[in-house]
Every structure is written in C-alpha cells, then in structure tokens.
Amino acid sequence: MNIKIAKTNNPVIDLIKDRWSARSFSPKDISQHELETILEAGSWAFSSSNSQPWNFIYTHRKDASFQKLVDCLMGGNQPWAKNASVLIAVLANKKNDNGTENKIAKHDVGAANATLMLQALSMGIYGHVMGGFHADKTIETLSIDAEKHEPIVFIALGYLDSADKLEEPFKARELTARSRKSLSEISKHFV
Ligand SMILES: Cc1cc2nc3c(=O)[nH]c(=O)nc-3n(C[C@H](O)[C@H](O)[C@H](O)COP(=O)(O)O)c2cc1C
C-alpha cells in the first residue's frame, strides 16, 4: 500500500506526518460507530466563542442516497470519490445564535475537518477534502436553507487500497510525494 509520510525537518507527530489525501479506497465499509467517533472528534475542534458552526451531512456507500452526493461532485472528483465508504457534505452555519453574520465560520469548519481527519487516520481511515463540487446542486439535493447554511467542502472517507486500482491521472497523483513550502516562505520572526 502506498503510504506518503511527510519528510519533516522538525519532530512533527506521526499522525500529522502520516495523513495524506488518498483517492484509492477499499471496499471495506466504515461502520456507523466508526463514523460517529470521527464526527464526534471533529466536534471537539476549537471554534470562535464555541459557536461550533459546522454541520455534517453524510451518506454511506451502501445507502441509496450515496449516488446523489457523488452526483454533486465535479467531474475530476467523481471517478475516485465514488469508491469512498462515506461521503460527507460539510456545511457552515452562516449566522450566530443572535442572528448576526458569523464572519469566521469557515475557519472553524476547517478546524473541525482537520480534527476529524486526524481522528480518522488514527483508526486507519483516510480522508480527502474536496472543494470541487456543485454548490447549487448540493443545496437542492440536500434541501439546504441557503439563508442559514453554506456548503463548504465534501469529504471522502475510506480504508486505503492500492494505487493500481486508479486510472490516470489519479494513479500518478496517488503516487506523487507530498511537498510543502519551506518555513521561511510561510513564517517570519517579527522582532
Ligand atoms: C479546501 C480544500 C479543497 C480541496 N479540493 C480538492 C478537490 O476538489 N479535489 C482533489 O482531488 N483534492 C482536493 N483537495 C486536496 C488537496 O489537493 C490536498 O490537501 C493538497 O494537495 C495537499 O495534499 P495532502 O493532503 O496529501 O497533504 C482539497 C483540499 C482542501 C483543504
């Protein structure tokens, strides 16, 4: 199995080094209990004023609704995401409890997604975030109240399978080593 461990310059913890965005998913199902563990982990992310402005709408591969969420994805994501065990549409709550706009909700949704991804990996389950989806179709398919909620990303979850199962260009992407900007590009010491 292809494992794309990050090569870091500093002693980053294994869970972060070992996470990567997989595309080859095995036929093994994620159970409802496993999924609830992953979602609960996401719920323990930090958020502004503990507003928790996230909402996860999920479907298992065996559900009749699964294909409806696959159909919401853009063409470049469908060929591999259709083999995920679980698909999640992640929504942001646009408003605070007092009715004002939550301007920072997308930050908190990202924090929840990162948190649930690390929980998933600790259970041997890989995830892949997708911004490539049709927003209008998602809103219609899921009967989302667009005044209150905005679909932000989809997440595919599944156990890992061989890259050989993928067609190109997805196979090549699955096998390409991960890379990051250097610390000097993304940070500076303000003295
Ligand atoms: C907000 C967001 C949107 C993304 N959208 C897509 C997508 O539509 N399709 C895709 O294949 N990967 C998508 N990705 C995955 C990124 O390409 C991936 O995280 C990045 O290349 C780093 O690779 P790594 O996660 O394996 O470290 C997305 C990731 C994020 C965080």
The ligand as an ORCA input file, in Angstrom:
! r2SCAN-3c Opt
* xyz 0 1
  C     -10.447     23.164      0.885
  C      -9.818     22.033      0.102
  C     -10.318     21.720     -1.146
  C      -9.765     20.655     -1.876
  N     -10.359     20.275     -3.039
  C      -9.913     19.177     -3.690
  C     -10.612     18.684     -4.824
  O     -11.659     19.198     -5.237
  N     -10.092     17.583     -5.433
  C      -8.952     16.969     -5.009
  O      -8.551     15.980     -5.614
  N      -8.301     17.389     -3.897
  C      -8.759     18.472     -3.228
  N      -8.122     18.897     -2.075
  C      -6.947     18.156     -1.570
  C      -5.668     18.970     -1.720
  O      -5.292     19.000     -3.079
  C      -4.556     18.364     -0.827
  O      -4.926     18.508      0.523
  C      -3.207     19.022     -1.056
  O      -2.746     18.768     -2.358
  C      -2.150     18.544     -0.070
  O      -2.015     17.157     -0.145
  P      -2.109     16.232      1.168
  O      -3.475     16.492      1.788
  O      -1.999     14.834      0.653
  O      -1.012     16.623      2.081
  C      -8.664     19.944     -1.340
  C      -8.169     20.272     -0.081
  C      -8.744     21.292      0.645
  C      -8.214     21.586      2.033
*
